[in-house]
Structure formats: structure tokens, C-alpha cells
């Protein structure tokens, strides 16, 4: 499983697992498909949207860990 950090680009994150887009959208980040968002880091995007980056990272990593455990 690839390591997800605050510096991971949104485009790379979606490329790792498209299911993460749903997490981001439910959190209020509805622009995940926008071309400019693809080059933003997870931390930059969270800041722009007023989100708690640590909570978002926890949710993404929990999702990826659970999915990895299934395989």
C-alpha cells in the first residue's frame, strides 16, 4: 500500500484509489475532478476548504488500510 502524506497530490491520490474521491467529496471537497485540484497537495486542498487535515488523513488511511486488508 502506498504511503499517503499531506504532500500527496490529489491527482496521485485519486490514481492510487478512485474510492478516495468519495471520501473527499463527502468531506466537502467537491472539486476533486477539477484540473487545477489535481496538482494540489492534500494539505493545500484541505486548507482551501477549511478542513481538518489530520482527520481527513485518518479517514483516508483507514479506508486504504481496510481495503488493503481485504486483498
mmCIF file of the N, C-alpha and C atoms, coordinates in Angstrom:
data_MODEL
# 
_entry.id   MODEL 
# 
loop_
_atom_site.group_PDB 
_atom_site.id 
_atom_site.type_symbol 
_atom_site.label_atom_id 
_atom_site.label_alt_id 
_atom_site.label_comp_id 
_atom_site.label_asym_id 
_atom_site.label_entity_id 
_atom_site.label_seq_id 
_atom_site.pdbx_PDB_ins_code 
_atom_site.Cartn_x 
_atom_site.Cartn_y 
_atom_site.Cartn_z 
_atom_site.occupancy 
_atom_site.B_iso_or_equiv 
_atom_site.pdbx_formal_charge 
_atom_site.auth_seq_id 
_atom_site.auth_comp_id 
_atom_site.auth_asym_id 
_atom_site.auth_atom_id 
_atom_site.pdbx_PDB_model_num 
ATOM 1   N N  . UNK A 1 1  ? 0.850   -1.174 0.000   1.00 0.00 ? 1  UNK A N  1 
ATOM 2   C CA . UNK A 1 1  ? 0.000   0.000  0.000   1.00 0.00 ? 1  UNK A CA 1 
ATOM 3   C C  . UNK A 1 1  ? 0.899   1.241  0.000   1.00 0.00 ? 1  UNK A C  1 
ATOM 4   N N  . UNK A 1 2  ? 0.669   2.160  -0.930  1.00 0.00 ? 2  UNK A N  1 
ATOM 5   C CA . UNK A 1 2  ? 1.473   3.381  -0.973  1.00 0.00 ? 2  UNK A CA 1 
ATOM 6   C C  . UNK A 1 2  ? 1.223   4.257  0.245   1.00 0.00 ? 2  UNK A C  1 
ATOM 7   N N  . UNK A 1 3  ? 2.256   4.970  0.658   1.00 0.00 ? 3  UNK A N  1 
ATOM 8   C CA . UNK A 1 3  ? 2.110   5.857  1.806   1.00 0.00 ? 3  UNK A CA 1 
ATOM 9   C C  . UNK A 1 3  ? 1.456   7.162  1.362   1.00 0.00 ? 3  UNK A C  1 
ATOM 10  N N  . UNK A 1 4  ? 0.408   7.533  2.061   1.00 0.00 ? 4  UNK A N  1 
ATOM 11  C CA . UNK A 1 4  ? -0.297  8.782  1.785   1.00 0.00 ? 4  UNK A CA 1 
ATOM 12  C C  . UNK A 1 4  ? 0.172   9.798  2.818   1.00 0.00 ? 4  UNK A C  1 
ATOM 13  N N  . UNK A 1 5  ? 0.629   10.943 2.335   1.00 0.00 ? 5  UNK A N  1 
ATOM 14  C CA . UNK A 1 5  ? 1.068   12.010 3.234   1.00 0.00 ? 5  UNK A CA 1 
ATOM 15  C C  . UNK A 1 5  ? 0.287   13.277 2.911   1.00 0.00 ? 5  UNK A C  1 
ATOM 16  N N  . UNK A 1 6  ? 0.500   14.296 3.705   1.00 0.00 ? 6  UNK A N  1 
ATOM 17  C CA . UNK A 1 6  ? -0.146  15.582 3.459   1.00 0.00 ? 6  UNK A CA 1 
ATOM 18  C C  . UNK A 1 6  ? 0.327   16.182 2.136   1.00 0.00 ? 6  UNK A C  1 
ATOM 19  N N  . UNK A 1 7  ? 1.506   15.774 1.689   1.00 0.00 ? 7  UNK A N  1 
ATOM 20  C CA . UNK A 1 7  ? 2.079   16.299 0.449   1.00 0.00 ? 7  UNK A CA 1 
ATOM 21  C C  . UNK A 1 7  ? 1.613   15.538 -0.798  1.00 0.00 ? 7  UNK A C  1 
ATOM 22  N N  . UNK A 1 8  ? 0.897   14.431 -0.614  1.00 0.00 ? 8  UNK A N  1 
ATOM 23  C CA . UNK A 1 8  ? 0.406   13.658 -1.749  1.00 0.00 ? 8  UNK A CA 1 
ATOM 24  C C  . UNK A 1 8  ? -0.527  14.526 -2.581  1.00 0.00 ? 8  UNK A C  1 
ATOM 25  N N  . UNK A 1 9  ? -0.295  14.551 -3.878  1.00 0.00 ? 9  UNK A N  1 
ATOM 26  C CA . UNK A 1 9  ? -1.140  15.340 -4.773  1.00 0.00 ? 9  UNK A CA 1 
ATOM 27  C C  . UNK A 1 9  ? -2.505  14.686 -4.922  1.00 0.00 ? 9  UNK A C  1 
ATOM 28  N N  . UNK A 1 10 ? -3.530  15.511 -5.036  1.00 0.00 ? 10 UNK A N  1 
ATOM 29  C CA . UNK A 1 10 ? -4.900  14.999 -5.204  1.00 0.00 ? 10 UNK A CA 1 
ATOM 30  C C  . UNK A 1 10 ? -4.967  14.061 -6.409  1.00 0.00 ? 10 UNK A C  1 
ATOM 31  N N  . UNK A 1 11 ? -4.354  14.452 -7.514  1.00 0.00 ? 11 UNK A N  1 
ATOM 32  C CA . UNK A 1 11 ? -4.365  13.608 -8.710  1.00 0.00 ? 11 UNK A CA 1 
ATOM 33  C C  . UNK A 1 11 ? -3.723  12.256 -8.462  1.00 0.00 ? 11 UNK A C  1 
ATOM 34  N N  . UNK A 1 12 ? -2.610  12.229 -7.731  1.00 0.00 ? 12 UNK A N  1 
ATOM 35  C CA . UNK A 1 12 ? -1.941  10.968 -7.406  1.00 0.00 ? 12 UNK A CA 1 
ATOM 36  C C  . UNK A 1 12 ? -2.792  10.135 -6.462  1.00 0.00 ? 12 UNK A C  1 
ATOM 37  N N  . UNK A 1 13 ? -3.422  10.791 -5.512  1.00 0.00 ? 13 UNK A N  1 
ATOM 38  C CA . UNK A 1 13 ? -4.269  10.105 -4.539  1.00 0.00 ? 13 UNK A CA 1 
ATOM 39  C C  . UNK A 1 13 ? -5.440  9.406  -5.224  1.00 0.00 ? 13 UNK A C  1 
ATOM 40  N N  . UNK A 1 14 ? -6.077  10.097 -6.148  1.00 0.00 ? 14 UNK A N  1 
ATOM 41  C CA . UNK A 1 14 ? -7.192  9.501  -6.887  1.00 0.00 ? 14 UNK A CA 1 
ATOM 42  C C  . UNK A 1 14 ? -6.683  8.352  -7.766  1.00 0.00 ? 14 UNK A C  1 
ATOM 43  N N  . UNK A 1 15 ? -5.466  8.521  -8.293  1.00 0.00 ? 15 UNK A N  1 
ATOM 44  C CA . UNK A 1 15 ? -4.865  7.457  -9.098  1.00 0.00 ? 15 UNK A CA 1 
ATOM 45  C C  . UNK A 1 15 ? -4.565  6.206  -8.289  1.00 0.00 ? 15 UNK A C  1 
ATOM 46  N N  . UNK A 1 16 ? -4.249  6.372  -7.016  1.00 0.00 ? 16 UNK A N  1 
ATOM 47  C CA . UNK A 1 16 ? -3.959  5.241  -6.139  1.00 0.00 ? 16 UNK A CA 1 
ATOM 48  C C  . UNK A 1 16 ? -5.236  4.448  -5.877  1.00 0.00 ? 16 UNK A C  1 
ATOM 49  N N  . UNK A 1 17 ? -6.317  5.167  -5.616  1.00 0.00 ? 17 UNK A N  1 
ATOM 50  C CA . UNK A 1 17 ? -7.607  4.513  -5.365  1.00 0.00 ? 17 UNK A CA 1 
ATOM 51  C C  . UNK A 1 17 ? -8.724  5.514  -5.612  1.00 0.00 ? 17 UNK A C  1 
ATOM 52  N N  . UNK A 1 18 ? -9.522  5.258  -6.630  1.00 0.00 ? 18 UNK A N  1 
ATOM 53  C CA . UNK A 1 18 ? -10.592 6.174  -7.003  1.00 0.00 ? 18 UNK A CA 1 
ATOM 54  C C  . UNK A 1 18 ? -11.648 6.322  -5.903  1.00 0.00 ? 18 UNK A C  1 
ATOM 55  N N  . UNK A 1 19 ? -11.720 5.363  -5.002  1.00 0.00 ? 19 UNK A N  1 
ATOM 56  C CA . UNK A 1 19 ? -12.671 5.430  -3.902  1.00 0.00 ? 19 UNK A CA 1 
ATOM 57  C C  . UNK A 1 19 ? -12.397 6.584  -2.948  1.00 0.00 ? 19 UNK A C  1 
ATOM 58  N N  . UNK A 1 20 ? -11.165 7.079  -2.945  1.00 0.00 ? 20 UNK A N  1 
ATOM 59  C CA . UNK A 1 20 ? -10.819 8.209  -2.078  1.00 0.00 ? 20 UNK A CA 1 
ATOM 60  C C  . UNK A 1 20 ? -11.583 9.462  -2.507  1.00 0.00 ? 20 UNK A C  1 
ATOM 61  N N  . UNK A 1 21 ? -11.946 9.551  -3.782  1.00 0.00 ? 21 UNK A N  1 
ATOM 62  C CA . UNK A 1 21 ? -12.709 10.707 -4.272  1.00 0.00 ? 21 UNK A CA 1 
ATOM 63  C C  . UNK A 1 21 ? -14.010 10.849 -3.488  1.00 0.00 ? 21 UNK A C  1 
ATOM 64  N N  . UNK A 1 22 ? -14.654 9.746  -3.170  1.00 0.00 ? 22 UNK A N  1 
ATOM 65  C CA . UNK A 1 22 ? -15.888 9.784  -2.388  1.00 0.00 ? 22 UNK A CA 1 
ATOM 66  C C  . UNK A 1 22 ? -15.666 10.338 -0.995  1.00 0.00 ? 22 UNK A C  1 
ATOM 67  N N  . UNK A 1 23 ? -14.556 9.972  -0.376  1.00 0.00 ? 23 UNK A N  1 
ATOM 68  C CA . UNK A 1 23 ? -14.228 10.494 0.956   1.00 0.00 ? 23 UNK A CA 1 
ATOM 69  C C  . UNK A 1 23 ? -14.045 12.000 0.880   1.00 0.00 ? 23 UNK A C  1 
ATOM 70  N N  . UNK A 1 24 ? -13.288 12.449 -0.117  1.00 0.00 ? 24 UNK A N  1 
ATOM 71  C CA . UNK A 1 24 ? -13.031 13.879 -0.267  1.00 0.00 ? 24 UNK A CA 1 
ATOM 72  C C  . UNK A 1 24 ? -14.319 14.643 -0.550  1.00 0.00 ? 24 UNK A C  1 
ATOM 73  N N  . UNK A 1 25 ? -15.169 14.097 -1.394  1.00 0.00 ? 25 UNK A N  1 
ATOM 74  C CA . UNK A 1 25 ? -16.421 14.773 -1.730  1.00 0.00 ? 25 UNK A CA 1 
ATOM 75  C C  . UNK A 1 25 ? -17.364 14.831 -0.531  1.00 0.00 ? 25 UNK A C  1 
ATOM 76  N N  . UNK A 1 26 ? -17.445 13.747 0.235   1.00 0.00 ? 26 UNK A N  1 
ATOM 77  C CA . UNK A 1 26 ? -18.302 13.752 1.439   1.00 0.00 ? 26 UNK A CA 1 
ATOM 78  C C  . UNK A 1 26 ? -17.800 14.761 2.463   1.00 0.00 ? 26 UNK A C  1 
ATOM 79  N N  . UNK A 1 27 ? -16.490 15.003 2.467   1.00 0.00 ? 27 UNK A N  1 
ATOM 80  C CA . UNK A 1 27 ? -15.911 15.967 3.399   1.00 0.00 ? 27 UNK A CA 1 
ATOM 81  C C  . UNK A 1 27 ? -16.139 17.402 2.950   1.00 0.00 ? 27 UNK A C  1 
ATOM 82  N N  . UNK A 1 28 ? -16.607 17.581 1.689   1.00 0.00 ? 28 UNK A N  1 
ATOM 83  C CA . UNK A 1 28 ? -16.891 18.923 1.190   1.00 0.00 ? 28 UNK A CA 1 
ATOM 84  C C  . UNK A 1 28 ? -15.953 19.398 0.100   1.00 0.00 ? 28 UNK A C  1 
ATOM 85  N N  . UNK A 1 29 ? -15.062 18.537 -0.338  1.00 0.00 ? 29 UNK A N  1 
ATOM 86  C CA . UNK A 1 29 ? -14.117 18.877 -1.389  1.00 0.00 ? 29 UNK A CA 1 
ATOM 87  C C  . UNK A 1 29 ? -14.697 18.395 -2.730  1.00 0.00 ? 29 UNK A C  1 
ATOM 88  N N  . UNK A 1 30 ? -15.614 19.175 -3.267  1.00 0.00 ? 30 UNK A N  1 
ATOM 89  C CA . UNK A 1 30 ? -16.341 18.769 -4.471  1.00 0.00 ? 30 UNK A CA 1 
ATOM 90  C C  . UNK A 1 30 ? -15.580 19.018 -5.762  1.00 0.00 ? 30 UNK A C  1 
ATOM 91  N N  . UNK A 1 31 ? -14.400 19.593 -5.672  1.00 0.00 ? 31 UNK A N  1 
ATOM 92  C CA . UNK A 1 31 ? -13.647 19.941 -6.872  1.00 0.00 ? 31 UNK A CA 1 
ATOM 93  C C  . UNK A 1 31 ? -12.564 18.919 -7.202  1.00 0.00 ? 31 UNK A C  1 
ATOM 94  N N  . UNK A 1 32 ? -12.659 17.698 -6.701  1.00 0.00 ? 32 UNK A N  1 
ATOM 95  C CA . UNK A 1 32 ? -11.583 16.720 -6.893  1.00 0.00 ? 32 UNK A CA 1 
ATOM 96  C C  . UNK A 1 32 ? -11.331 16.398 -8.358  1.00 0.00 ? 32 UNK A C  1 
ATOM 97  N N  . UNK A 1 33 ? -12.296 16.599 -9.217  1.00 0.00 ? 33 UNK A N  1 
ATOM 98  C CA . UNK A 1 33 ? -12.111 16.336 -10.639 1.00 0.00 ? 33 UNK A CA 1 
ATOM 99  C C  . UNK A 1 33 ? -11.609 17.540 -11.413 1.00 0.00 ? 33 UNK A C  1 
ATOM 100 N N  . UNK A 1 34 ? -11.526 18.689 -10.783 1.00 0.00 ? 34 UNK A N  1 
ATOM 101 C CA . UNK A 1 34 ? -11.072 19.913 -11.428 1.00 0.00 ? 34 UNK A CA 1 
ATOM 102 C C  . UNK A 1 34 ? -9.595  19.791 -11.794 1.00 0.00 ? 34 UNK A C  1 
ATOM 103 N N  . UNK A 1 35 ? -9.222  20.190 -12.997 1.00 0.00 ? 35 UNK A N  1 
ATOM 104 C CA . UNK A 1 35 ? -7.811  20.079 -13.399 1.00 0.00 ? 35 UNK A CA 1 
ATOM 105 C C  . UNK A 1 35 ? -6.842  20.785 -12.457 1.00 0.00 ? 35 UNK A C  1 
ATOM 106 N N  . UNK A 1 36 ? -7.216  21.923 -11.920 1.00 0.00 ? 36 UNK A N  1 
ATOM 107 C CA . UNK A 1 36 ? -6.293  22.623 -11.022 1.00 0.00 ? 36 UNK A CA 1 
ATOM 108 C C  . UNK A 1 36 ? -6.157  21.895 -9.687  1.00 0.00 ? 36 UNK A C  1 
ATOM 109 N N  . UNK A 1 37 ? -7.185  21.199 -9.258  1.00 0.00 ? 37 UNK A N  1 
ATOM 110 C CA . UNK A 1 37 ? -7.120  20.458 -7.995  1.00 0.00 ? 37 UNK A CA 1 
ATOM 111 C C  . UNK A 1 37 ? -6.170  19.268 -8.098  1.00 0.00 ? 37 UNK A C  1 
ATOM 112 N N  . UNK A 1 38 ? -5.994  18.748 -9.296  1.00 0.00 ? 38 UNK A N  1 
ATOM 113 C CA . UNK A 1 38 ? -5.146  17.577 -9.484  1.00 0.00 ? 38 UNK A CA 1 
ATOM 114 C C  . UNK A 1 38 ? -3.697  17.832 -9.072  1.00 0.00 ? 38 UNK A C  1 
ATOM 115 N N  . UNK A 1 39 ? -3.244  19.078 -9.171  1.00 0.00 ? 39 UNK A N  1 
ATOM 116 C CA . UNK A 1 39 ? -1.877  19.419 -8.824  1.00 0.00 ? 39 UNK A CA 1 
ATOM 117 C C  . UNK A 1 39 ? -1.704  19.947 -7.414  1.00 0.00 ? 39 UNK A C  1 
ATOM 118 N N  . UNK A 1 40 ? -2.796  20.004 -6.652  1.00 0.00 ? 40 UNK A N  1 
ATOM 119 C CA . UNK A 1 40 ? -2.717  20.471 -5.260  1.00 0.00 ? 40 UNK A CA 1 
ATOM 120 C C  . UNK A 1 40 ? -2.391  19.304 -4.346  1.00 0.00 ? 40 UNK A C  1 
ATOM 121 N N  . UNK A 1 41 ? -1.647  19.604 -3.301  1.00 0.00 ? 41 UNK A N  1 
ATOM 122 C CA . UNK A 1 41 ? -1.408  18.577 -2.286  1.00 0.00 ? 41 UNK A CA 1 
ATOM 123 C C  . UNK A 1 41 ? -2.682  18.422 -1.457  1.00 0.00 ? 41 UNK A C  1 
ATOM 124 N N  . UNK A 1 42 ? -2.768  17.321 -0.776  1.00 0.00 ? 42 UNK A N  1 
ATOM 125 C CA . UNK A 1 42 ? -3.916  17.083 0.101   1.00 0.00 ? 42 UNK A CA 1 
ATOM 126 C C  . UNK A 1 42 ? -4.004  18.178 1.160   1.00 0.00 ? 42 UNK A C  1 
ATOM 127 N N  . UNK A 1 43 ? -2.858  18.577 1.678   1.00 0.00 ? 43 UNK A N  1 
ATOM 128 C CA . UNK A 1 43 ? -2.849  19.627 2.702   1.00 0.00 ? 43 UNK A CA 1 
ATOM 129 C C  . UNK A 1 43 ? -3.313  20.965 2.143   1.00 0.00 ? 43 UNK A C  1 
ATOM 130 N N  . UNK A 1 44 ? -2.863  21.320 0.937   1.00 0.00 ? 44 UNK A N  1 
ATOM 131 C CA . UNK A 1 44 ? -3.287  22.582 0.320   1.00 0.00 ? 44 UNK A CA 1 
ATOM 132 C C  . UNK A 1 44 ? -4.792  22.594 0.083   1.00 0.00 ? 44 UNK A C  1 
ATOM 133 N N  . UNK A 1 45 ? -5.303  21.491 -0.448  1.00 0.00 ? 45 UNK A N  1 
ATOM 134 C CA . UNK A 1 45 ? -6.737  21.409 -0.730  1.00 0.00 ? 45 UNK A CA 1 
ATOM 135 C C  . UNK A 1 45 ? -7.555  21.478 0.557   1.00 0.00 ? 45 UNK A C  1 
ATOM 136 N N  . UNK A 1 46 ? -7.087  20.808 1.598   1.00 0.00 ? 46 UNK A N  1 
ATOM 137 C CA . UNK A 1 46 ? -7.797  20.842 2.883   1.00 0.00 ? 46 UNK A CA 1 
ATOM 138 C C  . UNK A 1 46 ? -7.800  22.258 3.452   1.00 0.00 ? 46 UNK A C  1 
ATOM 139 N N  . UNK A 1 47 ? -6.685  22.955 3.327   1.00 0.00 ? 47 UNK A N  1 
ATOM 140 C CA . UNK A 1 47 ? -6.593  24.326 3.830   1.00 0.00 ? 47 UNK A CA 1 
ATOM 141 C C  . UNK A 1 47 ? -7.578  25.234 3.108   1.00 0.00 ? 47 UNK A C  1 
ATOM 142 N N  . UNK A 1 48 ? -7.616  25.144 1.784   1.00 0.00 ? 48 UNK A N  1 
ATOM 143 C CA . UNK A 1 48 ? -8.502  25.983 0.976   1.00 0.00 ? 48 UNK A CA 1 
ATOM 144 C C  . UNK A 1 48 ? -9.961  25.752 1.350   1.00 0.00 ? 48 UNK A C  1 
ATOM 145 N N  . UNK A 1 49 ? -10.300 24.511 1.688   1.00 0.00 ? 49 UNK A N  1 
ATOM 146 C CA . UNK A 1 49 ? -11.683 24.168 2.013   1.00 0.00 ? 49 UNK A CA 1 
ATOM 147 C C  . UNK A 1 49 ? -11.976 24.224 3.514   1.00 0.00 ? 49 UNK A C  1 
ATOM 148 N N  . UNK A 1 50 ? -11.006 24.654 4.306   1.00 0.00 ? 50 UNK A N  1 
ATOM 149 C CA . UNK A 1 50 ? -11.222 24.778 5.748   1.00 0.00 ? 50 UNK A CA 1 
ATOM 150 C C  . UNK A 1 50 ? -11.421 23.454 6.454   1.00 0.00 ? 50 UNK A C  1 
ATOM 151 N N  . UNK A 1 51 ? -10.741 22.422 5.971   1.00 0.00 ? 51 UNK A N  1 
ATOM 152 C CA . UNK A 1 51 ? -10.896 21.082 6.546   1.00 0.00 ? 51 UNK A CA 1 
ATOM 153 C C  . UNK A 1 51 ? -9.768  20.752 7.503   1.00 0.00 ? 51 UNK A C  1 
ATOM 154 N N  . UNK A 1 52 ? -10.048 19.868 8.436   1.00 0.00 ? 52 UNK A N  1 
ATOM 155 C CA . UNK A 1 52 ? -9.048  19.347 9.356   1.00 0.00 ? 52 UNK A CA 1 
ATOM 156 C C  . UNK A 1 52 ? -8.221  18.300 8.617   1.00 0.00 ? 52 UNK A C  1 
ATOM 157 N N  . UNK A 1 53 ? -6.971  18.643 8.294   1.00 0.00 ? 53 UNK A N  1 
ATOM 158 C CA . UNK A 1 53 ? -6.140  17.737 7.510   1.00 0.00 ? 53 UNK A CA 1 
ATOM 159 C C  . UNK A 1 53 ? -5.869  16.438 8.258   1.00 0.00 ? 53 UNK A C  1 
ATOM 160 N N  . UNK A 1 54 ? -5.681  16.493 9.560   1.00 0.00 ? 54 UNK A N  1 
ATOM 161 C CA . UNK A 1 54 ? -5.384  15.272 10.306  1.00 0.00 ? 54 UNK A CA 1 
ATOM 162 C C  . UNK A 1 54 ? -6.572  14.308 10.309  1.00 0.00 ? 54 UNK A C  1 
ATOM 163 N N  . UNK A 1 55 ? -7.765  14.836 10.500  1.00 0.00 ? 55 UNK A N  1 
ATOM 164 C CA . UNK A 1 55 ? -8.955  13.990 10.450  1.00 0.00 ? 55 UNK A CA 1 
ATOM 165 C C  . UNK A 1 55 ? -9.169  13.393 9.068   1.00 0.00 ? 55 UNK A C  1 
ATOM 166 N N  . UNK A 1 56 ? -8.920  14.199 8.050   1.00 0.00 ? 56 UNK A N  1 
ATOM 167 C CA . UNK A 1 56 ? -9.066  13.727 6.674   1.00 0.00 ? 56 UNK A CA 1 
ATOM 168 C C  . UNK A 1 56 ? -8.051  12.630 6.378   1.00 0.00 ? 56 UNK A C  1 
ATOM 169 N N  . UNK A 1 57 ? -6.805  12.832 6.813   1.00 0.00 ? 57 UNK A N  1 
ATOM 170 C CA . UNK A 1 57 ? -5.761  11.820 6.622   1.00 0.00 ? 57 UNK A CA 1 
ATOM 171 C C  . UNK A 1 57 ? -6.133  10.522 7.339   1.00 0.00 ? 57 UNK A C  1 
ATOM 172 N N  . UNK A 1 58 ? -6.657  10.646 8.555   1.00 0.00 ? 58 UNK A N  1 
ATOM 173 C CA . UNK A 1 58 ? -7.068  9.457  9.310   1.00 0.00 ? 58 UNK A CA 1 
ATOM 174 C C  . UNK A 1 58 ? -8.127  8.674  8.547   1.00 0.00 ? 58 UNK A C  1 
ATOM 175 N N  . UNK A 1 59 ? -9.112  9.379  7.997   1.00 0.00 ? 59 UNK A N  1 
ATOM 176 C CA . UNK A 1 59 ? -10.191 8.703  7.272   1.00 0.00 ? 59 UNK A CA 1 
ATOM 177 C C  . UNK A 1 59 ? -9.675  8.034  6.000   1.00 0.00 ? 59 UNK A C  1 
ATOM 178 N N  . UNK A 1 60 ? -8.825  8.727  5.262   1.00 0.00 ? 60 UNK A N  1 
ATOM 179 C CA . UNK A 1 60 ? -8.269  8.161  4.030   1.00 0.00 ? 60 UNK A CA 1 
ATOM 180 C C  . UNK A 1 60 ? -7.410  6.942  4.341   1.00 0.00 ? 60 UNK A C  1 
ATOM 181 N N  . UNK A 1 61 ? -6.534  7.060  5.334   1.00 0.00 ? 61 UNK A N  1 
ATOM 182 C CA . UNK A 1 61 ? -5.656  5.935  5.672   1.00 0.00 ? 61 UNK A CA 1 
ATOM 183 C C  . UNK A 1 61 ? -6.433  4.746  6.217   1.00 0.00 ? 61 UNK A C  1 
ATOM 184 N N  . UNK A 1 62 ? -7.500  5.001  6.982   1.00 0.00 ? 62 UNK A N  1 
ATOM 185 C CA . UNK A 1 62 ? -8.331  3.901  7.483   1.00 0.00 ? 62 UNK A CA 1 
ATOM 186 C C  . UNK A 1 62 ? -9.009  3.182  6.320   1.00 0.00 ? 62 UNK A C  1 
ATOM 187 N N  . UNK A 1 63 ? -9.523  3.959  5.362   1.00 0.00 ? 63 UNK A N  1 
ATOM 188 C CA . UNK A 1 63 ? -10.153 3.371  4.178   1.00 0.00 ? 63 UNK A CA 1 
ATOM 189 C C  . UNK A 1 63 ? -9.156  2.510  3.401   1.00 0.00 ? 63 UNK A C  1 
ATOM 190 N N  . UNK A 1 64 ? -7.972  3.067  3.143   1.00 0.00 ? 64 UNK A N  1 
ATOM 191 C CA . UNK A 1 64 ? -6.967  2.327  2.370   1.00 0.00 ? 64 UNK A CA 1 
ATOM 192 C C  . UNK A 1 64 ? -6.463  1.094  3.116   1.00 0.00 ? 64 UNK A C  1 
ATOM 193 N N  . UNK A 1 65 ? -6.292  1.211  4.424   1.00 0.00 ? 65 UNK A N  1 
ATOM 194 C CA . UNK A 1 65 ? -5.851  0.061  5.226   1.00 0.00 ? 65 UNK A CA 1 
ATOM 195 C C  . UNK A 1 65 ? -6.884  -1.061 5.192   1.00 0.00 ? 65 UNK A C  1 
ATOM 196 N N  . UNK A 1 66 ? -8.155  -0.699 5.340   1.00 0.00 ? 66 UNK A N  1 
ATOM 197 C CA . UNK A 1 66 ? -9.228  -1.704 5.318   1.00 0.00 ? 66 UNK A CA 1 
ATOM 198 C C  . UNK A 1 66 ? -9.301  -2.359 3.945   1.00 0.00 ? 66 UNK A C  1 
ATOM 199 N N  . UNK A 1 67 ? -9.168  -1.584 2.913   1.00 0.00 ? 67 UNK A N  1 
ATOM 200 C CA . UNK A 1 67 ? -9.235  -2.129 1.555   1.00 0.00 ? 67 UNK A CA 1 
ATOM 201 C C  . UNK A 1 67 ? -8.031  -3.038 1.292   1.00 0.00 ? 67 UNK A C  1 
ATOM 202 N N  . UNK A 1 68 ? -6.867  -2.642 1.766   1.00 0.00 ? 68 UNK A N  1 
ATOM 203 C CA . UNK A 1 68 ? -5.651  -3.437 1.590   1.00 0.00 ? 68 UNK A CA 1 
ATOM 204 C C  . UNK A 1 68 ? -5.774  -4.752 2.353   1.00 0.00 ? 68 UNK A C  1 
ATOM 205 N N  . UNK A 1 69 ? -6.399  -4.723 3.527   1.00 0.00 ? 69 UNK A N  1 
ATOM 206 C CA . UNK A 1 69 ? -6.560  -5.934 4.345   1.00 0.00 ? 69 UNK A CA 1 
ATOM 207 C C  . UNK A 1 69 ? -7.476  -6.940 3.655   1.00 0.00 ? 69 UNK A C  1 
ATOM 208 N N  . UNK A 1 70 ? -8.419  -6.437 2.843   1.00 0.00 ? 70 UNK A N  1 
ATOM 209 C CA . UNK A 1 70 ? -9.338  -7.323 2.116   1.00 0.00 ? 70 UNK A CA 1 
ATOM 210 C C  . UNK A 1 70 ? -8.613  -8.121 1.042   1.00 0.00 ? 70 UNK A C  1 
ATOM 211 N N  . UNK A 1 71 ? -7.570  -7.548 0.495   1.00 0.00 ? 71 UNK A N  1 
ATOM 212 C CA . UNK A 1 71 ? -6.852  -8.189 -0.628  1.00 0.00 ? 71 UNK A CA 1 
ATOM 213 C C  . UNK A 1 71 ? -5.783  -9.048 -0.097  1.00 0.00 ? 71 UNK A C  1 
# 
